[in-house]
């Protein structure tokens, strides 16, 4: 459940925060790993 929320946040972040996409990706990659491992 929580992982789905994170995934939606990641998509929103990717779409709306393209200017800082690298920061966004690094942040969510670190957090998503916790849910998928």
PyMOL Python script that loads the backbone (N, CA, C, O; Angstrom):
from pymol import cmd

cmd.read_pdbstr("""\
ATOM      1  N   UNK A   1       0.833  -1.195   0.000  1.00  0.00           N
ATOM      2  CA  UNK A   1       0.000   0.000   0.000  1.00  0.00           C
ATOM      3  C   UNK A   1       0.870   1.249   0.000  1.00  0.00           C
ATOM      4  O   UNK A   1       0.710   2.136  -0.838  1.00  0.00           O
ATOM      5  N   UNK A   2       1.780   1.300   0.943  1.00  0.00           N
ATOM      6  CA  UNK A   2       2.647   2.460   1.034  1.00  0.00           C
ATOM      7  C   UNK A   2       3.530   2.596  -0.201  1.00  0.00           C
ATOM      8  O   UNK A   2       3.816   3.708  -0.646  1.00  0.00           O
ATOM      9  N   UNK A   3       3.955   1.474  -0.749  1.00  0.00           N
ATOM     10  CA  UNK A   3       4.790   1.523  -1.948  1.00  0.00           C
ATOM     11  C   UNK A   3       4.022   2.116  -3.131  1.00  0.00           C
ATOM     12  O   UNK A   3       4.602   2.811  -3.966  1.00  0.00           O
ATOM     13  N   UNK A   4       2.737   1.844  -3.198  1.00  0.00           N
ATOM     14  CA  UNK A   4       1.924   2.420  -4.268  1.00  0.00           C
ATOM     15  C   UNK A   4       1.833   3.930  -4.127  1.00  0.00           C
ATOM     16  O   UNK A   4       1.874   4.657  -5.120  1.00  0.00           O
ATOM     17  N   UNK A   5       1.712   4.393  -2.908  1.00  0.00           N
ATOM     18  CA  UNK A   5       1.681   5.834  -2.657  1.00  0.00           C
ATOM     19  C   UNK A   5       3.001   6.461  -3.086  1.00  0.00           C
ATOM     20  O   UNK A   5       3.017   7.512  -3.727  1.00  0.00           O
ATOM     21  N   UNK A   6       4.091   5.821  -2.735  1.00  0.00           N
ATOM     22  CA  UNK A   6       5.409   6.326  -3.111  1.00  0.00           C
ATOM     23  C   UNK A   6       5.558   6.354  -4.626  1.00  0.00           C
ATOM     24  O   UNK A   6       6.137   7.284  -5.187  1.00  0.00           O
ATOM     25  N   UNK A   7       5.039   5.344  -5.269  1.00  0.00           N
ATOM     26  CA  UNK A   7       5.136   5.294  -6.730  1.00  0.00           C
ATOM     27  C   UNK A   7       4.371   6.446  -7.360  1.00  0.00           C
ATOM     28  O   UNK A   7       4.852   7.075  -8.303  1.00  0.00           O
ATOM     29  N   UNK A   8       3.178   6.725  -6.841  1.00  0.00           N
ATOM     30  CA  UNK A   8       2.395   7.851  -7.355  1.00  0.00           C
ATOM     31  C   UNK A   8       3.119   9.160  -7.120  1.00  0.00           C
ATOM     32  O   UNK A   8       3.138  10.028  -7.993  1.00  0.00           O
ATOM     33  N   UNK A   9       3.713   9.308  -5.955  1.00  0.00           N
ATOM     34  CA  UNK A   9       4.476  10.514  -5.653  1.00  0.00           C
ATOM     35  C   UNK A   9       5.661  10.655  -6.599  1.00  0.00           C
ATOM     36  O   UNK A   9       5.992  11.754  -7.042  1.00  0.00           O
ATOM     37  N   UNK A  10       6.291   9.529  -6.899  1.00  0.00           N
ATOM     38  CA  UNK A  10       7.423   9.538  -7.815  1.00  0.00           C
ATOM     39  C   UNK A  10       6.991   9.997  -9.204  1.00  0.00           C
ATOM     40  O   UNK A  10       7.678  10.796  -9.841  1.00  0.00           O
ATOM     41  N   UNK A  11       5.861   9.495  -9.668  1.00  0.00           N
ATOM     42  CA  UNK A  11       5.354   9.892 -10.985  1.00  0.00           C
ATOM     43  C   UNK A  11       5.032  11.380 -11.002  1.00  0.00           C
ATOM     44  O   UNK A  11       5.402  12.093 -11.934  1.00  0.00           O
ATOM     45  N   UNK A  12       4.348  11.840  -9.976  1.00  0.00           N
ATOM     46  CA  UNK A  12       4.010  13.266  -9.897  1.00  0.00           C
ATOM     47  C   UNK A  12       5.272  14.114  -9.877  1.00  0.00           C
ATOM     48  O   UNK A  12       5.362  15.142 -10.547  1.00  0.00           O
ATOM     49  N   UNK A  13       6.226  13.670  -9.109  1.00  0.00           N
ATOM     50  CA  UNK A  13       7.482  14.391  -9.004  1.00  0.00           C
ATOM     51  C   UNK A  13       8.173  14.446 -10.354  1.00  0.00           C
ATOM     52  O   UNK A  13       8.680  15.494 -10.753  1.00  0.00           O
ATOM     53  N   UNK A  14       8.196  13.319 -11.062  1.00  0.00           N
ATOM     54  CA  UNK A  14       8.846  13.255 -12.367  1.00  0.00           C
ATOM     55  C   UNK A  14       8.195  14.215 -13.354  1.00  0.00           C
ATOM     56  O   UNK A  14       8.867  14.856 -14.163  1.00  0.00           O
ATOM     57  N   UNK A  15       6.879  14.297 -13.268  1.00  0.00           N
ATOM     58  CA  UNK A  15       6.135  15.100 -14.239  1.00  0.00           C
ATOM     59  C   UNK A  15       6.224  16.588 -13.937  1.00  0.00           C
ATOM     60  O   UNK A  15       6.475  17.402 -14.826  1.00  0.00           O
ATOM     61  N   UNK A  16       6.014  16.934 -12.661  1.00  0.00           N
ATOM     62  CA  UNK A  16       5.874  18.348 -12.303  1.00  0.00           C
ATOM     63  C   UNK A  16       7.177  19.011 -11.891  1.00  0.00           C
ATOM     64  O   UNK A  16       7.275  20.238 -11.880  1.00  0.00           O
ATOM     65  N   UNK A  17       8.170  18.215 -11.555  1.00  0.00           N
ATOM     66  CA  UNK A  17       9.423  18.798 -11.078  1.00  0.00           C
ATOM     67  C   UNK A  17      10.586  18.418 -11.995  1.00  0.00           C
ATOM     68  O   UNK A  17      11.660  18.035 -11.530  1.00  0.00           O
ATOM     69  N   UNK A  18      10.358  18.528 -13.274  1.00  0.00           N
ATOM     70  CA  UNK A  18      11.373  18.133 -14.247  1.00  0.00           C
ATOM     71  C   UNK A  18      12.681  18.901 -14.068  1.00  0.00           C
ATOM     72  O   UNK A  18      13.762  18.379 -14.340  1.00  0.00           O
ATOM     73  N   UNK A  19      12.569  20.132 -13.614  1.00  0.00           N
ATOM     74  CA  UNK A  19      13.757  20.963 -13.462  1.00  0.00           C
ATOM     75  C   UNK A  19      14.720  20.390 -12.431  1.00  0.00           C
ATOM     76  O   UNK A  19      15.935  20.562 -12.537  1.00  0.00           O
ATOM     77  N   UNK A  20      14.165  19.708 -11.433  1.00  0.00           N
ATOM     78  CA  UNK A  20      15.027  19.107 -10.412  1.00  0.00           C
ATOM     79  C   UNK A  20      14.849  17.591 -10.423  1.00  0.00           C
ATOM     80  O   UNK A  20      14.893  16.934  -9.383  1.00  0.00           O
ATOM     81  N   UNK A  21      14.649  17.062 -11.611  1.00  0.00           N
ATOM     82  CA  UNK A  21      14.372  15.640 -11.773  1.00  0.00           C
ATOM     83  C   UNK A  21      15.484  14.773 -11.184  1.00  0.00           C
ATOM     84  O   UNK A  21      15.202  13.728 -10.597  1.00  0.00           O
ATOM     85  N   UNK A  22      16.728  15.184 -11.329  1.00  0.00           N
ATOM     86  CA  UNK A  22      17.844  14.402 -10.792  1.00  0.00           C
ATOM     87  C   UNK A  22      17.758  14.287  -9.279  1.00  0.00           C
ATOM     88  O   UNK A  22      17.980  13.215  -8.717  1.00  0.00           O
ATOM     89  N   UNK A  23      17.440  15.383  -8.630  1.00  0.00           N
ATOM     90  CA  UNK A  23      17.296  15.379  -7.178  1.00  0.00           C
ATOM     91  C   UNK A  23      16.129  14.490  -6.777  1.00  0.00           C
ATOM     92  O   UNK A  23      16.211  13.708  -5.829  1.00  0.00           O
ATOM     93  N   UNK A  24      15.052  14.630  -7.516  1.00  0.00           N
ATOM     94  CA  UNK A  24      13.852  13.845  -7.260  1.00  0.00           C
ATOM     95  C   UNK A  24      14.144  12.360  -7.413  1.00  0.00           C
ATOM     96  O   UNK A  24      13.782  11.561  -6.550  1.00  0.00           O
ATOM     97  N   UNK A  25      14.788  11.996  -8.490  1.00  0.00           N
ATOM     98  CA  UNK A  25      15.079  10.589  -8.736  1.00  0.00           C
ATOM     99  C   UNK A  25      15.967  10.008  -7.655  1.00  0.00           C
ATOM    100  O   UNK A  25      15.718   8.900  -7.180  1.00  0.00           O
ATOM    101  N   UNK A  26      16.990  10.730  -7.264  1.00  0.00           N
ATOM    102  CA  UNK A  26      17.897  10.220  -6.234  1.00  0.00           C
ATOM    103  C   UNK A  26      17.162  10.057  -4.906  1.00  0.00           C
ATOM    104  O   UNK A  26      17.385   9.085  -4.184  1.00  0.00           O
ATOM    105  N   UNK A  27      16.297  10.997  -4.591  1.00  0.00           N
ATOM    106  CA  UNK A  27      15.527  10.922  -3.344  1.00  0.00           C
ATOM    107  C   UNK A  27      14.597   9.717  -3.346  1.00  0.00           C
ATOM    108  O   UNK A  27      14.570   8.945  -2.388  1.00  0.00           O
ATOM    109  N   UNK A  28      13.834   9.558  -4.424  1.00  0.00           N
ATOM    110  CA  UNK A  28      12.860   8.479  -4.465  1.00  0.00           C
ATOM    111  C   UNK A  28      13.514   7.123  -4.669  1.00  0.00           C
ATOM    112  O   UNK A  28      13.008   6.116  -4.174  1.00  0.00           O
ATOM    113  N   UNK A  29      14.613   7.078  -5.379  1.00  0.00           N
ATOM    114  CA  UNK A  29      15.324   5.809  -5.521  1.00  0.00           C
ATOM    115  C   UNK A  29      15.736   5.284  -4.159  1.00  0.00           C
ATOM    116  O   UNK A  29      15.568   4.099  -3.873  1.00  0.00           O
ATOM    117  N   UNK A  30      16.271   6.149  -3.323  1.00  0.00           N
ATOM    118  CA  UNK A  30      16.689   5.744  -1.981  1.00  0.00           C
ATOM    119  C   UNK A  30      15.504   5.241  -1.162  1.00  0.00           C
ATOM    120  O   UNK A  30      15.619   4.253  -0.437  1.00  0.00           O
ATOM    121  N   UNK A  31      14.381   5.913  -1.278  1.00  0.00           N
ATOM    122  CA  UNK A  31      13.214   5.556  -0.478  1.00  0.00           C
ATOM    123  C   UNK A  31      12.467   4.346  -1.044  1.00  0.00           C
ATOM    124  O   UNK A  31      11.970   3.509  -0.291  1.00  0.00           O
ATOM    125  N   UNK A  32      12.394   4.260  -2.363  1.00  0.00           N
ATOM    126  CA  UNK A  32      11.683   3.134  -2.972  1.00  0.00           C
ATOM    127  C   UNK A  32      12.407   1.817  -2.725  1.00  0.00           C
ATOM    128  O   UNK A  32      11.773   0.768  -2.606  1.00  0.00           O
ATOM    129  N   UNK A  33      13.708   1.869  -2.650  1.00  0.00           N
ATOM    130  CA  UNK A  33      14.466   0.644  -2.392  1.00  0.00           C
ATOM    131  C   UNK A  33      14.031  -0.023  -1.089  1.00  0.00           C
ATOM    132  O   UNK A  33      14.009  -1.250  -0.984  1.00  0.00           O
ATOM    133  N   UNK A  34      13.694   0.782  -0.119  1.00  0.00           N
ATOM    134  CA  UNK A  34      13.253   0.239   1.167  1.00  0.00           C
ATOM    135  C   UNK A  34      11.984  -0.596   1.009  1.00  0.00           C
ATOM    136  O   UNK A  34      11.795  -1.592   1.709  1.00  0.00           O
ATOM    137  N   UNK A  35      11.124  -0.185   0.090  1.00  0.00           N
ATOM    138  CA  UNK A  35       9.841  -0.866  -0.071  1.00  0.00           C
ATOM    139  C   UNK A  35       9.942  -2.096  -0.959  1.00  0.00           C
ATOM    140  O   UNK A  35       9.172  -3.043  -0.801  1.00  0.00           O
ATOM    141  N   UNK A  36      10.880  -2.087  -1.885  1.00  0.00           N
ATOM    142  CA  UNK A  36      10.942  -3.182  -2.857  1.00  0.00           C
ATOM    143  C   UNK A  36      11.907  -4.285  -2.472  1.00  0.00           C
ATOM    144  O   UNK A  36      11.816  -5.397  -2.992  1.00  0.00           O
ATOM    145  N   UNK A  37      12.814  -3.998  -1.581  1.00  0.00           N
ATOM    146  CA  UNK A  37      13.768  -5.036  -1.171  1.00  0.00           C
ATOM    147  C   UNK A  37      13.082  -6.011  -0.221  1.00  0.00           C
ATOM    148  O   UNK A  37      13.708  -6.963   0.244  1.00  0.00           O
TER     149      UNK A  37
END
""", "prot")
cmd.dss("prot")
cmd.show_as("cartoon", "prot")
cmd.util.cbc("prot")
cmd.orient("prot")
